[in-house]
Amino acid sequence: METAQLTEKVEAALEEIRPFLQSDGGDIKLLGIDDEKIVRVQLEGACVGCSVNQMTLKSGVEMTIKKHAPQIEQVINVEV
């Protein structure tokens, strides 16, 4: 799959989950996709200091992204 197509699929997944994050005062930004397998994101707003952000990342964000782009193996949060 072309990188542009994969990026579109990942962005669509993030748009699907974004309202849930925003309802808690947070957000998420796509930073990049490495080797078409690892998605790098940045949690923003209230999600940054949230004690359950790793659970949100794995059970919410990663699951949604894999639904749209099954070849993705992992989603990691990059803290800036």
Contacts in CASP RR format, 6 or more apart in sequence:
PFRMAT RR
TARGET T0000
AUTHOR 0000-0000-0000
METHOD contacts of the structure
MODEL  1
METAQLTEKVEAALEEIRPFLQSDGGDIKLLGIDDEKIVRVQLEGACVGC
SVNQMTLKSGVEMTIKKHAPQIEQVINVEV
1 36 0 8 1.000
1 71 0 8 1.000
3 33 0 8 1.000
3 36 0 8 1.000
6 33 0 8 1.000
6 36 0 8 1.000
6 69 0 8 1.000
6 71 0 8 1.000
7 30 0 8 1.000
7 32 0 8 1.000
7 33 0 8 1.000
9 68 0 8 1.000
9 69 0 8 1.000
10 30 0 8 1.000
10 33 0 8 1.000
10 39 0 8 1.000
10 65 0 8 1.000
10 68 0 8 1.000
10 69 0 8 1.000
10 72 0 8 1.000
11 30 0 8 1.000
12 68 0 8 1.000
13 61 0 8 1.000
13 64 0 8 1.000
13 65 0 8 1.000
13 67 0 8 1.000
13 68 0 8 1.000
13 69 0 8 1.000
14 28 0 8 1.000
14 30 0 8 1.000
14 41 0 8 1.000
14 61 0 8 1.000
14 64 0 8 1.000
14 65 0 8 1.000
16 64 0 8 1.000
16 68 0 8 1.000
17 28 0 8 1.000
17 60 0 8 1.000
17 61 0 8 1.000
17 64 0 8 1.000
18 27 0 8 1.000
18 28 0 8 1.000
21 27 0 8 1.000
21 28 0 8 1.000
21 43 0 8 1.000
21 47 0 8 1.000
21 56 0 8 1.000
24 46 0 8 1.000
24 47 0 8 1.000
24 50 0 8 1.000
25 45 0 8 1.000
25 46 0 8 1.000
25 47 0 8 1.000
26 43 0 8 1.000
26 44 0 8 1.000
26 45 0 8 1.000
26 46 0 8 1.000
26 47 0 8 1.000
27 43 0 8 1.000
27 44 0 8 1.000
27 45 0 8 1.000
27 47 0 8 1.000
28 41 0 8 1.000
28 42 0 8 1.000
28 43 0 8 1.000
28 44 0 8 1.000
28 47 0 8 1.000
28 61 0 8 1.000
29 41 0 8 1.000
29 42 0 8 1.000
29 44 0 8 1.000
30 39 0 8 1.000
30 40 0 8 1.000
30 41 0 8 1.000
31 40 0 8 1.000
31 41 0 8 1.000
31 42 0 8 1.000
31 78 0 8 1.000
32 39 0 8 1.000
32 40 0 8 1.000
33 39 0 8 1.000
33 40 0 8 1.000
33 72 0 8 1.000
34 40 0 8 1.000
36 71 0 8 1.000
36 72 0 8 1.000
37 71 0 8 1.000
37 72 0 8 1.000
37 73 0 8 1.000
37 74 0 8 1.000
38 72 0 8 1.000
38 73 0 8 1.000
38 74 0 8 1.000
38 75 0 8 1.000
38 76 0 8 1.000
39 65 0 8 1.000
39 72 0 8 1.000
39 74 0 8 1.000
39 75 0 8 1.000
39 76 0 8 1.000
40 76 0 8 1.000
40 78 0 8 1.000
41 57 0 8 1.000
41 61 0 8 1.000
41 75 0 8 1.000
41 76 0 8 1.000
41 77 0 8 1.000
41 78 0 8 1.000
42 77 0 8 1.000
42 78 0 8 1.000
42 79 0 8 1.000
42 80 0 8 1.000
43 50 0 8 1.000
43 53 0 8 1.000
43 56 0 8 1.000
43 57 0 8 1.000
43 77 0 8 1.000
47 53 0 8 1.000
47 56 0 8 1.000
48 79 0 8 1.000
50 56 0 8 1.000
53 77 0 8 1.000
54 77 0 8 1.000
57 75 0 8 1.000
57 76 0 8 1.000
57 77 0 8 1.000
58 75 0 8 1.000
61 75 0 8 1.000
62 72 0 8 1.000
62 74 0 8 1.000
62 75 0 8 1.000
65 72 0 8 1.000
65 75 0 8 1.000
66 72 0 8 1.000
END
